[in-house]
Amino acid sequence: MQTHFRLLFAGLATTLAMSACVTINIYFPEAAAEKAADKIIDDVWQLNGAGKDEQPAGEAQPTPAQGQE
């Protein structure tokens, strides 16, 4: 009976050790990620109804300088 536990323990330990050696690395190209981020930002701006040259809602518009009219 004790031999079965030792075999079971050895099998579990081996399985754990083998699975711990597996890693998955994912690399994202920087240019592609930046391009995707720019596209998302442009899409959000279009959904808000603001163009690229317009200021976002909530930002103060510049006022004319005093004394100039």
mmCIF file as Biopython writes it, N, C-alpha, C and O atoms, coordinates in Angstrom:
data_model
#
loop_
_atom_site.group_PDB
_atom_site.id
_atom_site.type_symbol
_atom_site.label_atom_id
_atom_site.label_alt_id
_atom_site.label_comp_id
_atom_site.label_asym_id
_atom_site.label_entity_id
_atom_site.label_seq_id
_atom_site.pdbx_PDB_ins_code
_atom_site.Cartn_x
_atom_site.Cartn_y
_atom_site.Cartn_z
_atom_site.occupancy
_atom_site.B_iso_or_equiv
_atom_site.auth_seq_id
_atom_site.auth_asym_id
_atom_site.pdbx_PDB_model_num
ATOM 1   N N  . MET A ? 1  ? 0.823   -1.182 0.000   1.0 0.0 1  A 1 
ATOM 2   C CA . MET A ? 1  ? 0.000   0.000  0.000   1.0 0.0 1  A 1 
ATOM 3   C C  . MET A ? 1  ? 0.872   1.252  0.000   1.0 0.0 1  A 1 
ATOM 4   O O  . MET A ? 1  ? 0.569   2.221  -0.695  1.0 0.0 1  A 1 
ATOM 5   N N  . GLN A ? 2  ? 1.936   1.232  0.766   1.0 0.0 2  A 1 
ATOM 6   C CA . GLN A ? 2  ? 2.835   2.381  0.846   1.0 0.0 2  A 1 
ATOM 7   C C  . GLN A ? 2  ? 3.547   2.605  -0.492  1.0 0.0 2  A 1 
ATOM 8   O O  . GLN A ? 2  ? 3.882   3.742  -0.822  1.0 0.0 2  A 1 
ATOM 9   N N  . THR A ? 3  ? 3.776   1.566  -1.248  1.0 0.0 3  A 1 
ATOM 10  C CA . THR A ? 3  ? 4.416   1.669  -2.549  1.0 0.0 3  A 1 
ATOM 11  C C  . THR A ? 3  ? 3.505   2.424  -3.524  1.0 0.0 3  A 1 
ATOM 12  O O  . THR A ? 3  ? 3.986   3.188  -4.361  1.0 0.0 3  A 1 
ATOM 13  N N  . HIS A ? 4  ? 2.196   2.209  -3.413  1.0 0.0 4  A 1 
ATOM 14  C CA . HIS A ? 4  ? 1.255   2.904  -4.289  1.0 0.0 4  A 1 
ATOM 15  C C  . HIS A ? 4  ? 1.281   4.412  -4.042  1.0 0.0 4  A 1 
ATOM 16  O O  . HIS A ? 4  ? 1.218   5.203  -4.983  1.0 0.0 4  A 1 
ATOM 17  N N  . PHE A ? 5  ? 1.375   4.807  -2.757  1.0 0.0 5  A 1 
ATOM 18  C CA . PHE A ? 5  ? 1.431   6.235  -2.443  1.0 0.0 5  A 1 
ATOM 19  C C  . PHE A ? 5  ? 2.715   6.867  -2.960  1.0 0.0 5  A 1 
ATOM 20  O O  . PHE A ? 5  ? 2.709   7.997  -3.447  1.0 0.0 5  A 1 
ATOM 21  N N  . ARG A ? 6  ? 3.812   6.133  -2.851  1.0 0.0 6  A 1 
ATOM 22  C CA . ARG A ? 6  ? 5.089   6.648  -3.355  1.0 0.0 6  A 1 
ATOM 23  C C  . ARG A ? 6  ? 5.044   6.814  -4.869  1.0 0.0 6  A 1 
ATOM 24  O O  . ARG A ? 6  ? 5.530   7.813  -5.399  1.0 0.0 6  A 1 
ATOM 25  N N  . LEU A ? 7  ? 4.467   5.845  -5.566  1.0 0.0 7  A 1 
ATOM 26  C CA . LEU A ? 7  ? 4.343   5.949  -7.028  1.0 0.0 7  A 1 
ATOM 27  C C  . LEU A ? 7  ? 3.408   7.098  -7.413  1.0 0.0 7  A 1 
ATOM 28  O O  . LEU A ? 7  ? 3.686   7.839  -8.356  1.0 0.0 7  A 1 
ATOM 29  N N  . LEU A ? 8  ? 2.314   7.242  -6.691  1.0 0.0 8  A 1 
ATOM 30  C CA . LEU A ? 8  ? 1.376   8.324  -6.949  1.0 0.0 8  A 1 
ATOM 31  C C  . LEU A ? 8  ? 2.048   9.672  -6.705  1.0 0.0 8  A 1 
ATOM 32  O O  . LEU A ? 8  ? 1.926   10.585 -7.521  1.0 0.0 8  A 1 
ATOM 33  N N  . PHE A ? 9  ? 2.753   9.797  -5.592  1.0 0.0 9  A 1 
ATOM 34  C CA . PHE A ? 9  ? 3.456   11.036 -5.271  1.0 0.0 9  A 1 
ATOM 35  C C  . PHE A ? 9  ? 4.529   11.339 -6.315  1.0 0.0 9  A 1 
ATOM 36  O O  . PHE A ? 9  ? 4.660   12.483 -6.749  1.0 0.0 9  A 1 
ATOM 37  N N  . ALA A ? 10 ? 5.288   10.338 -6.718  1.0 0.0 10 A 1 
ATOM 38  C CA . ALA A ? 10 ? 6.333   10.531 -7.725  1.0 0.0 10 A 1 
ATOM 39  C C  . ALA A ? 10 ? 5.713   10.950 -9.063  1.0 0.0 10 A 1 
ATOM 40  O O  . ALA A ? 10 ? 6.262   11.810 -9.752  1.0 0.0 10 A 1 
ATOM 41  N N  . GLY A ? 11 ? 4.595   10.363 -9.430  1.0 0.0 11 A 1 
ATOM 42  C CA . GLY A ? 11 ? 3.912   10.730 -10.667 1.0 0.0 11 A 1 
ATOM 43  C C  . GLY A ? 11 ? 3.383   12.155 -10.621 1.0 0.0 11 A 1 
ATOM 44  O O  . GLY A ? 11 ? 3.517   12.897 -11.594 1.0 0.0 11 A 1 
ATOM 45  N N  . LEU A ? 12 ? 2.782   12.547 -9.499  1.0 0.0 12 A 1 
ATOM 46  C CA . LEU A ? 12 ? 2.281   13.912 -9.356  1.0 0.0 12 A 1 
ATOM 47  C C  . LEU A ? 12 ? 3.417   14.930 -9.358  1.0 0.0 12 A 1 
ATOM 48  O O  . LEU A ? 12 ? 3.307   15.991 -9.973  1.0 0.0 12 A 1 
ATOM 49  N N  . ALA A ? 13 ? 4.491   14.609 -8.678  1.0 0.0 13 A 1 
ATOM 50  C CA . ALA A ? 13 ? 5.639   15.507 -8.631  1.0 0.0 13 A 1 
ATOM 51  C C  . ALA A ? 13 ? 6.255   15.674 -10.020 1.0 0.0 13 A 1 
ATOM 52  O O  . ALA A ? 13 ? 6.634   16.780 -10.406 1.0 0.0 13 A 1 
ATOM 53  N N  . THR A ? 14 ? 6.352   14.596 -10.754 1.0 0.0 14 A 1 
ATOM 54  C CA . THR A ? 14 ? 6.898   14.660 -12.114 1.0 0.0 14 A 1 
ATOM 55  C C  . THR A ? 14 ? 5.992   15.488 -13.021 1.0 0.0 14 A 1 
ATOM 56  O O  . THR A ? 14 ? 6.473   16.304 -13.807 1.0 0.0 14 A 1 
ATOM 57  N N  . THR A ? 15 ? 4.682   15.278 -12.912 1.0 0.0 15 A 1 
ATOM 58  C CA . THR A ? 15 ? 3.731   16.044 -13.720 1.0 0.0 15 A 1 
ATOM 59  C C  . THR A ? 15 ? 3.807   17.527 -13.387 1.0 0.0 15 A 1 
ATOM 60  O O  . THR A ? 15 ? 3.780   18.363 -14.291 1.0 0.0 15 A 1 
ATOM 61  N N  . LEU A ? 16 ? 3.899   17.860 -12.132 1.0 0.0 16 A 1 
ATOM 62  C CA . LEU A ? 16 ? 4.003   19.255 -11.702 1.0 0.0 16 A 1 
ATOM 63  C C  . LEU A ? 16 ? 5.293   19.887 -12.214 1.0 0.0 16 A 1 
ATOM 64  O O  . LEU A ? 16 ? 5.282   21.013 -12.712 1.0 0.0 16 A 1 
ATOM 65  N N  . ALA A ? 17 ? 6.388   19.175 -12.094 1.0 0.0 17 A 1 
ATOM 66  C CA . ALA A ? 17 ? 7.678   19.694 -12.554 1.0 0.0 17 A 1 
ATOM 67  C C  . ALA A ? 17 ? 7.680   19.905 -14.063 1.0 0.0 17 A 1 
ATOM 68  O O  . ALA A ? 17 ? 8.225   20.899 -14.543 1.0 0.0 17 A 1 
ATOM 69  N N  . MET A ? 18 ? 7.087   18.996 -14.812 1.0 0.0 18 A 1 
ATOM 70  C CA . MET A ? 18 ? 7.050   19.123 -16.272 1.0 0.0 18 A 1 
ATOM 71  C C  . MET A ? 18 ? 6.171   20.297 -16.699 1.0 0.0 18 A 1 
ATOM 72  O O  . MET A ? 18 ? 6.524   21.025 -17.627 1.0 0.0 18 A 1 
ATOM 73  N N  . SER A ? 19 ? 5.039   20.489 -16.039 1.0 0.0 19 A 1 
ATOM 74  C CA . SER A ? 19 ? 4.139   21.575 -16.423 1.0 0.0 19 A 1 
ATOM 75  C C  . SER A ? 19 ? 4.689   22.936 -16.009 1.0 0.0 19 A 1 
ATOM 76  O O  . SER A ? 19 ? 4.339   23.947 -16.618 1.0 0.0 19 A 1 
ATOM 77  N N  . ALA A ? 20 ? 5.527   22.983 -15.003 1.0 0.0 20 A 1 
ATOM 78  C CA . ALA A ? 20 ? 6.104   24.251 -14.555 1.0 0.0 20 A 1 
ATOM 79  C C  . ALA A ? 20 ? 7.135   24.780 -15.546 1.0 0.0 20 A 1 
ATOM 80  O O  . ALA A ? 20 ? 7.487   25.958 -15.488 1.0 0.0 20 A 1 
ATOM 81  N N  . CYS A ? 21 ? 7.618   23.952 -16.439 1.0 0.0 21 A 1 
ATOM 82  C CA . CYS A ? 21 ? 8.638   24.368 -17.393 1.0 0.0 21 A 1 
ATOM 83  C C  . CYS A ? 21 ? 8.055   24.985 -18.659 1.0 0.0 21 A 1 
ATOM 84  O O  . CYS A ? 21 ? 8.808   25.414 -19.534 1.0 0.0 21 A 1 
ATOM 85  N N  . VAL A ? 22 ? 6.739   25.039 -18.774 1.0 0.0 22 A 1 
ATOM 86  C CA . VAL A ? 22 ? 6.104   25.554 -19.980 1.0 0.0 22 A 1 
ATOM 87  C C  . VAL A ? 22 ? 5.786   27.031 -19.790 1.0 0.0 22 A 1 
ATOM 88  O O  . VAL A ? 22 ? 5.127   27.406 -18.820 1.0 0.0 22 A 1 
ATOM 89  N N  . THR A ? 23 ? 6.253   27.875 -20.718 1.0 0.0 23 A 1 
ATOM 90  C CA . THR A ? 23 ? 5.912   29.291 -20.711 1.0 0.0 23 A 1 
ATOM 91  C C  . THR A ? 23 ? 5.446   29.689 -22.103 1.0 0.0 23 A 1 
ATOM 92  O O  . THR A ? 23 ? 5.869   29.117 -23.108 1.0 0.0 23 A 1 
ATOM 93  N N  . ILE A ? 24 ? 4.585   30.661 -22.138 1.0 0.0 24 A 1 
ATOM 94  C CA . ILE A ? 24 ? 4.086   31.166 -23.409 1.0 0.0 24 A 1 
ATOM 95  C C  . ILE A ? 24 ? 4.411   32.649 -23.466 1.0 0.0 24 A 1 
ATOM 96  O O  . ILE A ? 24 ? 3.995   33.415 -22.597 1.0 0.0 24 A 1 
ATOM 97  N N  . ASN A ? 25 ? 5.151   33.052 -24.484 1.0 0.0 25 A 1 
ATOM 98  C CA . ASN A ? 25 ? 5.503   34.452 -24.660 1.0 0.0 25 A 1 
ATOM 99  C C  . ASN A ? 25 ? 4.774   34.997 -25.875 1.0 0.0 25 A 1 
ATOM 100 O O  . ASN A ? 25 ? 4.784   34.395 -26.948 1.0 0.0 25 A 1 
ATOM 101 N N  . ILE A ? 26 ? 4.143   36.143 -25.690 1.0 0.0 26 A 1 
ATOM 102 C CA . ILE A ? 26 ? 3.442   36.808 -26.782 1.0 0.0 26 A 1 
ATOM 103 C C  . ILE A ? 26 ? 4.080   38.176 -26.956 1.0 0.0 26 A 1 
ATOM 104 O O  . ILE A ? 26 ? 4.178   38.948 -26.002 1.0 0.0 26 A 1 
ATOM 105 N N  . TYR A ? 27 ? 4.512   38.473 -28.168 1.0 0.0 27 A 1 
ATOM 106 C CA . TYR A ? 27 ? 5.151   39.753 -28.465 1.0 0.0 27 A 1 
ATOM 107 C C  . TYR A ? 27 ? 4.268   40.535 -29.426 1.0 0.0 27 A 1 
ATOM 108 O O  . TYR A ? 27 ? 3.815   40.000 -30.438 1.0 0.0 27 A 1 
ATOM 109 N N  . PHE A ? 28 ? 4.025   41.808 -29.106 1.0 0.0 28 A 1 
ATOM 110 C CA . PHE A ? 28 ? 3.255   42.682 -29.967 1.0 0.0 28 A 1 
ATOM 111 C C  . PHE A ? 28 ? 4.203   43.684 -30.611 1.0 0.0 28 A 1 
ATOM 112 O O  . PHE A ? 28 ? 4.950   44.367 -29.910 1.0 0.0 28 A 1 
ATOM 113 N N  . PRO A ? 29 ? 4.184   43.781 -31.930 1.0 0.0 29 A 1 
ATOM 114 C CA . PRO A ? 29 ? 5.018   44.783 -32.586 1.0 0.0 29 A 1 
ATOM 115 C C  . PRO A ? 29 ? 4.573   46.184 -32.162 1.0 0.0 29 A 1 
ATOM 116 O O  . PRO A ? 29 ? 3.381   46.490 -32.168 1.0 0.0 29 A 1 
ATOM 117 N N  . GLU A ? 30 ? 5.522   47.022 -31.799 1.0 0.0 30 A 1 
ATOM 118 C CA . GLU A ? 30 ? 5.207   48.349 -31.269 1.0 0.0 30 A 1 
ATOM 119 C C  . GLU A ? 30 ? 4.466   49.203 -32.296 1.0 0.0 30 A 1 
ATOM 120 O O  . GLU A ? 30 ? 3.508   49.895 -31.952 1.0 0.0 30 A 1 
ATOM 121 N N  . ALA A ? 31 ? 4.902   49.159 -33.540 1.0 0.0 31 A 1 
ATOM 122 C CA . ALA A ? 31 ? 4.273   49.987 -34.577 1.0 0.0 31 A 1 
ATOM 123 C C  . ALA A ? 31 ? 2.818   49.584 -34.785 1.0 0.0 31 A 1 
ATOM 124 O O  . ALA A ? 31 ? 1.952   50.446 -34.934 1.0 0.0 31 A 1 
ATOM 125 N N  . ALA A ? 32 ? 2.547   48.302 -34.796 1.0 0.0 32 A 1 
ATOM 126 C CA . ALA A ? 32 ? 1.178   47.838 -34.992 1.0 0.0 32 A 1 
ATOM 127 C C  . ALA A ? 32 ? 0.292   48.223 -33.809 1.0 0.0 32 A 1 
ATOM 128 O O  . ALA A ? 32 ? -0.863  48.607 -33.996 1.0 0.0 32 A 1 
ATOM 129 N N  . ALA A ? 33 ? 0.826   48.124 -32.599 1.0 0.0 33 A 1 
ATOM 130 C CA . ALA A ? 33 ? 0.054   48.501 -31.419 1.0 0.0 33 A 1 
ATOM 131 C C  . ALA A ? 33 ? -0.238  49.999 -31.423 1.0 0.0 33 A 1 
ATOM 132 O O  . ALA A ? 33 ? -1.340  50.414 -31.065 1.0 0.0 33 A 1 
ATOM 133 N N  . GLU A ? 34 ? 0.733   50.812 -31.823 1.0 0.0 34 A 1 
ATOM 134 C CA . GLU A ? 34 ? 0.533   52.260 -31.871 1.0 0.0 34 A 1 
ATOM 135 C C  . GLU A ? 34 ? -0.498  52.624 -32.942 1.0 0.0 34 A 1 
ATOM 136 O O  . GLU A ? 34 ? -1.342  53.493 -32.722 1.0 0.0 34 A 1 
ATOM 137 N N  . LYS A ? 35 ? -0.432  51.972 -34.080 1.0 0.0 35 A 1 
ATOM 138 C CA . LYS A ? 35 ? -1.387  52.223 -35.155 1.0 0.0 35 A 1 
ATOM 139 C C  . LYS A ? 35 ? -2.805  51.851 -34.697 1.0 0.0 35 A 1 
ATOM 140 O O  . LYS A ? 35 ? -3.756  52.584 -34.969 1.0 0.0 35 A 1 
ATOM 141 N N  . ALA A ? 36 ? -2.942  50.734 -34.015 1.0 0.0 36 A 1 
ATOM 142 C CA . ALA A ? 36 ? -4.253  50.312 -33.513 1.0 0.0 36 A 1 
ATOM 143 C C  . ALA A ? 36 ? -4.781  51.308 -32.481 1.0 0.0 36 A 1 
ATOM 144 O O  . ALA A ? 36 ? -5.970  51.627 -32.475 1.0 0.0 36 A 1 
ATOM 145 N N  . ALA A ? 37 ? -3.901  51.797 -31.615 1.0 0.0 37 A 1 
ATOM 146 C CA . ALA A ? 37 ? -4.318  52.777 -30.609 1.0 0.0 37 A 1 
ATOM 147 C C  . ALA A ? 37 ? -4.777  54.068 -31.280 1.0 0.0 37 A 1 
ATOM 148 O O  . ALA A ? 37 ? -5.779  54.652 -30.866 1.0 0.0 37 A 1 
ATOM 149 N N  . ASP A ? 38 ? -4.065  54.521 -32.304 1.0 0.0 38 A 1 
ATOM 150 C CA . ASP A ? 38 ? -4.462  55.726 -33.033 1.0 0.0 38 A 1 
ATOM 151 C C  . ASP A ? 38 ? -5.828  55.547 -33.688 1.0 0.0 38 A 1 
ATOM 152 O O  . ASP A ? 38 ? -6.644  56.469 -33.691 1.0 0.0 38 A 1 
ATOM 153 N N  . LYS A ? 39 ? -6.075  54.368 -34.240 1.0 0.0 39 A 1 
ATOM 154 C CA . LYS A ? 39 ? -7.364  54.107 -34.882 1.0 0.0 39 A 1 
ATOM 155 C C  . LYS A ? 39 ? -8.485  54.131 -33.850 1.0 0.0 39 A 1 
ATOM 156 O O  . LYS A ? 39 ? -9.557  54.675 -34.114 1.0 0.0 39 A 1 
ATOM 157 N N  . ILE A ? 40 ? -8.250  53.556 -32.691 1.0 0.0 40 A 1 
ATOM 158 C CA . ILE A ? 40 ? -9.265  53.547 -31.637 1.0 0.0 40 A 1 
ATOM 159 C C  . ILE A ? 40 ? -9.557  54.971 -31.182 1.0 0.0 40 A 1 
ATOM 160 O O  . ILE A ? 40 ? -10.717 55.333 -30.982 1.0 0.0 40 A 1 
ATOM 161 N N  . ILE A ? 41 ? -8.521  55.776 -31.020 1.0 0.0 41 A 1 
ATOM 162 C CA . ILE A ? 41 ? -8.714  57.173 -30.603 1.0 0.0 41 A 1 
ATOM 163 C C  . ILE A ? 41 ? -9.515  57.932 -31.652 1.0 0.0 41 A 1 
ATOM 164 O O  . ILE A ? 41 ? -10.427 58.685 -31.311 1.0 0.0 41 A 1 
ATOM 165 N N  . ASP A ? 42 ? -9.182  57.740 -32.925 1.0 0.0 42 A 1 
ATOM 166 C CA . ASP A ? 42 ? -9.928  58.404 -33.997 1.0 0.0 42 A 1 
ATOM 167 C C  . ASP A ? 42 ? -11.393 57.971 -33.991 1.0 0.0 42 A 1 
ATOM 168 O O  . ASP A ? 42 ? -12.284 58.799 -34.179 1.0 0.0 42 A 1 
ATOM 169 N N  . ASP A ? 43 ? -11.647 56.684 -33.777 1.0 0.0 43 A 1 
ATOM 170 C CA . ASP A ? 43 ? -13.025 56.195 -33.722 1.0 0.0 43 A 1 
ATOM 171 C C  . ASP A ? 43 ? -13.785 56.823 -32.560 1.0 0.0 43 A 1 
ATOM 172 O O  . ASP A ? 43 ? -14.952 57.181 -32.713 1.0 0.0 43 A 1 
ATOM 173 N N  . VAL A ? 44 ? -13.152 56.961 -31.414 1.0 0.0 44 A 1 
ATOM 174 C CA . VAL A ? 44 ? -13.810 57.572 -30.248 1.0 0.0 44 A 1 
ATOM 175 C C  . VAL A ? 44 ? -14.128 59.033 -30.534 1.0 0.0 44 A 1 
ATOM 176 O O  . VAL A ? 44 ? -15.209 59.510 -30.187 1.0 0.0 44 A 1 
ATOM 177 N N  . TRP A ? 45 ? -13.203 59.746 -31.160 1.0 0.0 45 A 1 
ATOM 178 C CA . TRP A ? 45 ? -13.443 61.148 -31.501 1.0 0.0 45 A 1 
ATOM 179 C C  . TRP A ? 45 ? -14.626 61.265 -32.440 1.0 0.0 45 A 1 
ATOM 180 O O  . TRP A ? 45 ? -15.443 62.173 -32.291 1.0 0.0 45 A 1 
ATOM 181 N N  . GLN A ? 46 ? -14.735 60.362 -33.404 1.0 0.0 46 A 1 
ATOM 182 C CA . GLN A ? 46 ? -15.847 60.417 -34.349 1.0 0.0 46 A 1 
ATOM 183 C C  . GLN A ? 46 ? -17.166 60.104 -33.656 1.0 0.0 46 A 1 
ATOM 184 O O  . GLN A ? 46 ? -18.192 60.695 -33.994 1.0 0.0 46 A 1 
ATOM 185 N N  . LEU A ? 47 ? -17.161 59.189 -32.696 1.0 0.0 47 A 1 
ATOM 186 C CA . LEU A ? 47 ? -18.380 58.875 -31.964 1.0 0.0 47 A 1 
ATOM 187 C C  . LEU A ? 47 ? -18.841 60.058 -31.120 1.0 0.0 47 A 1 
ATOM 188 O O  . LEU A ? 47 ? -20.041 60.248 -30.923 1.0 0.0 47 A 1 
ATOM 189 N N  . ASN A ? 48 ? -17.898 60.854 -30.621 1.0 0.0 48 A 1 
ATOM 190 C CA . ASN A ? 48 ? -18.236 62.026 -29.825 1.0 0.0 48 A 1 
ATOM 191 C C  . ASN A ? 48 ? -18.670 63.196 -30.699 1.0 0.0 48 A 1 
ATOM 192 O O  . ASN A ? 48 ? -19.147 64.204 -30.178 1.0 0.0 48 A 1 
ATOM 193 N N  . GLY A ? 49 ? -18.517 63.083 -32.012 1.0 0.0 49 A 1 
ATOM 194 C CA . GLY A ? 49 ? -18.929 64.134 -32.918 1.0 0.0 49 A 1 
ATOM 195 C C  . GLY A ? 49 ? -17.895 65.228 -33.083 1.0 0.0 49 A 1 
ATOM 196 O O  . GLY A ? 49 ? -18.198 66.262 -33.679 1.0 0.0 49 A 1 
ATOM 197 N N  . ALA A ? 50 ? -16.706 65.044 -32.587 1.0 0.0 50 A 1 
ATOM 198 C CA . ALA A ? 50 ? -15.657 66.046 -32.714 1.0 0.0 50 A 1 
ATOM 199 C C  . ALA A ? 50 ? -14.659 65.594 -33.767 1.0 0.0 50 A 1 
ATOM 200 O O  . ALA A ? 50 ? -14.302 64.417 -33.830 1.0 0.0 50 A 1 
ATOM 201 N N  . GLY A ? 51 ? -14.216 66.523 -34.585 1.0 0.0 51 A 1 
ATOM 202 C CA . GLY A ? 51 ? -13.198 66.222 -35.583 1.0 0.0 51 A 1 
ATOM 203 C C  . GLY A ? 51 ? -11.815 66.351 -34.988 1.0 0.0 51 A 1 
ATOM 204 O O  . GLY A ? 51 ? -11.675 66.652 -33.803 1.0 0.0 51 A 1 
ATOM 205 N N  . LYS A ? 52 ? -10.789 66.127 -35.793 1.0 0.0 52 A 1 
ATOM 206 C CA . LYS A ? 52 ? -9.417  66.192 -35.284 1.0 0.0 52 A 1 
ATOM 207 C C  . LYS A ? 52 ? -9.014  67.617 -34.902 1.0 0.0 52 A 1 
ATOM 208 O O  . LYS A ? 52 ? -8.219  67.807 -33.981 1.0 0.0 52 A 1 
ATOM 209 N N  . ASP A ? 53 ? -9.565  68.639 -35.613 1.0 0.0 53 A 1 
ATOM 210 C CA . ASP A ? 53 ? -9.168  70.019 -35.347 1.0 0.0 53 A 1 
ATOM 211 C C  . ASP A ? 53 ? -9.999  70.669 -34.256 1.0 0.0 53 A 1 
ATOM 212 O O  . ASP A ? 53 ? -9.685  71.778 -33.824 1.0 0.0 53 A 1 
ATOM 213 N N  . GLU A ? 54 ? -11.046 70.008 -33.803 1.0 0.0 54 A 1 
ATOM 214 C CA . GLU A ? 54 ? -11.895 70.577 -32.771 1.0 0.0 54 A 1 
ATOM 215 C C  . GLU A ? 54 ? -11.386 70.182 -31.391 1.0 0.0 54 A 1 
ATOM 216 O O  . GLU A ? 54 ? -10.708 69.168 -31.228 1.0 0.0 54 A 1 
ATOM 217 N N  . GLN A ? 55 ? -11.727 71.005 -30.399 1.0 0.0 55 A 1 
ATOM 218 C CA . GLN A ? 55 ? -11.355 70.677 -29.030 1.0 0.0 55 A 1 
ATOM 219 C C  . GLN A ? 55 ? -12.410 69.755 -28.443 1.0 0.0 55 A 1 
ATOM 220 O O  . GLN A ? 55 ? -13.584 69.861 -28.798 1.0 0.0 55 A 1 
ATOM 221 N N  . PRO A ? 56 ? -12.018 68.856 -27.555 1.0 0.0 56 A 1 
ATOM 222 C CA . PRO A ? 56 ? -12.992 67.969 -26.944 1.0 0.0 56 A 1 
ATOM 223 C C  . PRO A ? 56 ? -13.965 68.743 -26.068 1.0 0.0 56 A 1 
ATOM 224 O O  . PRO A ? 56 ? -13.637 69.811 -25.550 1.0 0.0 56 A 1 
ATOM 225 N N  . ALA A ? 57 ? -15.159 68.197 -25.909 1.0 0.0 57 A 1 
ATOM 226 C CA . ALA A ? 57 ? -16.163 68.838 -25.071 1.0 0.0 57 A 1 
ATOM 227 C C  . ALA A ? 57 ? -15.645 68.949 -23.646 1.0 0.0 57 A 1 
ATOM 228 O O  . ALA A ? 57 ? -14.975 68.048 -23.142 1.0 0.0 57 A 1 
ATOM 229 N N  . GLY A ? 58 ? -15.963 70.059 -23.009 1.0 0.0 58 A 1 
ATOM 230 C CA . GLY A ? 58 ? -15.538 70.249 -21.632 1.0 0.0 58 A 1 
ATOM 231 C C  . GLY A ? 58 ? -14.292 71.106 -21.507 1.0 0.0 58 A 1 
ATOM 232 O O  . GLY A ? 58 ? -14.006 71.609 -20.421 1.0 0.0 58 A 1 
ATOM 233 N N  . GLU A ? 59 ? -13.541 71.287 -22.587 1.0 0.0 59 A 1 
ATOM 234 C CA . GLU A ? 59 ? -12.365 72.145 -22.522 1.0 0.0 59 A 1 
ATOM 235 C C  . GLU A ? 59 ? -12.780 73.564 -22.864 1.0 0.0 59 A 1 
ATOM 236 O O  . GLU A ? 59 ? -13.603 73.776 -23.754 1.0 0.0 59 A 1 
ATOM 237 N N  . ALA A ? 60 ? -12.218 74.531 -22.165 1.0 0.0 60 A 1 
ATOM 238 C CA . ALA A ? 60 ? -12.572 75.934 -22.368 1.0 0.0 60 A 1 
ATOM 239 C C  . ALA A ? 60 ? -12.040 76.428 -23.707 1.0 0.0 60 A 1 
ATOM 240 O O  . ALA A ? 60 ? -10.917 76.120 -24.107 1.0 0.0 60 A 1 
ATOM 241 N N  . GLN A ? 61 ? -12.881 77.205 -24.384 1.0 0.0 61 A 1 
ATOM 242 C CA . GLN A ? 61 ? -12.467 77.835 -25.635 1.0 0.0 61 A 1 
ATOM 243 C C  . GLN A ? 61 ? -11.602 79.052 -25.307 1.0 0.0 61 A 1 
ATOM 244 O O  . GLN A ? 61 ? -11.875 79.731 -24.317 1.0 0.0 61 A 1 
ATOM 245 N N  . PRO A ? 62 ? -10.583 79.350 -26.090 1.0 0.0 62 A 1 
ATOM 246 C CA . PRO A ? 62 ? -9.771  80.519 -25.818 1.0 0.0 62 A 1 
ATOM 247 C C  . PRO A ? 62 ? -10.593 81.792 -26.025 1.0 0.0 62 A 1 
ATOM 248 O O  . PRO A ? 62 ? -11.365 81.893 -26.979 1.0 0.0 62 A 1 
ATOM 249 N N  . THR A ? 63 ? -10.425 82.742 -25.141 1.0 0.0 63 A 1 
ATOM 250 C CA . THR A ? 63 ? -11.152 84.005 -25.229 1.0 0.0 63 A 1 
ATOM 251 C C  . THR A ? 63 ? -10.254 85.042 -25.870 1.0 0.0 63 A 1 
ATOM 252 O O  . THR A ? 63 ? -9.033  84.967 -25.728 1.0 0.0 63 A 1 
ATOM 253 N N  . PRO A ? 64 ? -10.841 86.036 -26.592 1.0 0.0 64 A 1 
ATOM 254 C CA . PRO A ? 64 ? -10.008 87.071 -27.187 1.0 0.0 64 A 1 
ATOM 255 C C  . PRO A ? 64 ? -9.323  87.901 -26.105 1.0 0.0 64 A 1 
ATOM 256 O O  . PRO A ? 64 ? -9.861  88.097 -25.015 1.0 0.0 64 A 1 
ATOM 257 N N  . ALA A ? 65 ? -8.145  88.376 -26.424 1.0 0.0 65 A 1 
ATOM 258 C CA . ALA A ? 65 ? -7.390  89.184 -25.449 1.0 0.0 65 A 1 
ATOM 259 C C  . ALA A ? 65 ? -8.145  90.482 -25.179 1.0 0.0 65 A 1 
ATOM 260 O O  . ALA A ? 65 ? -8.785  91.042 -26.068 1.0 0.0 65 A 1 
ATOM 261 N N  . GLN A ? 66 ? -8.058  90.943 -23.942 1.0 0.0 66 A 1 
ATOM 262 C CA . GLN A ? 66 ? -8.749  92.164 -23.558 1.0 0.0 66 A 1 
ATOM 263 C C  . GLN A ? 66 ? -8.163  93.341 -24.306 1.0 0.0 66 A 1 
ATOM 264 O O  . GLN A ? 66 ? -6.950  93.411 -24.504 1.0 0.0 66 A 1 
ATOM 265 N N  . GLY A ? 67 ? -9.016  94.272 -24.725 1.0 0.0 67 A 1 
ATOM 266 C CA . GLY A ? 67 ? -8.548  95.457 -25.433 1.0 0.0 67 A 1 
ATOM 267 C C  . GLY A ? 67 ? -8.484  95.264 -26.929 1.0 0.0 67 A 1 
ATOM 268 O O  . GLY A ? 67 ? -8.236  96.226 -27.656 1.0 0.0 67 A 1 
ATOM 269 N N  . GLN A ? 68 ? -8.699  94.054 -27.416 1.0 0.0 68 A 1 
ATOM 270 C CA . GLN A ? 68 ? -8.693  93.798 -28.856 1.0 0.0 68 A 1 
ATOM 271 C C  . GLN A ? 68 ? -10.084 93.385 -29.276 1.0 0.0 68 A 1 
ATOM 272 O O  . GLN A ? 68 ? -10.590 92.356 -28.829 1.0 0.0 68 A 1 
ATOM 273 N N  . GLU A ? 69 ? -10.698 94.165 -30.119 1.0 0.0 69 A 1 
ATOM 274 C CA . GLU A ? 69 ? -12.008 93.800 -30.624 1.0 0.0 69 A 1 
ATOM 275 C C  . GLU A ? 69 ? -12.168 94.220 -32.027 1.0 0.0 69 A 1 
ATOM 276 O O  . GLU A ? 69 ? -13.221 93.992 -32.623 1.0 0.0 69 A 1 
#
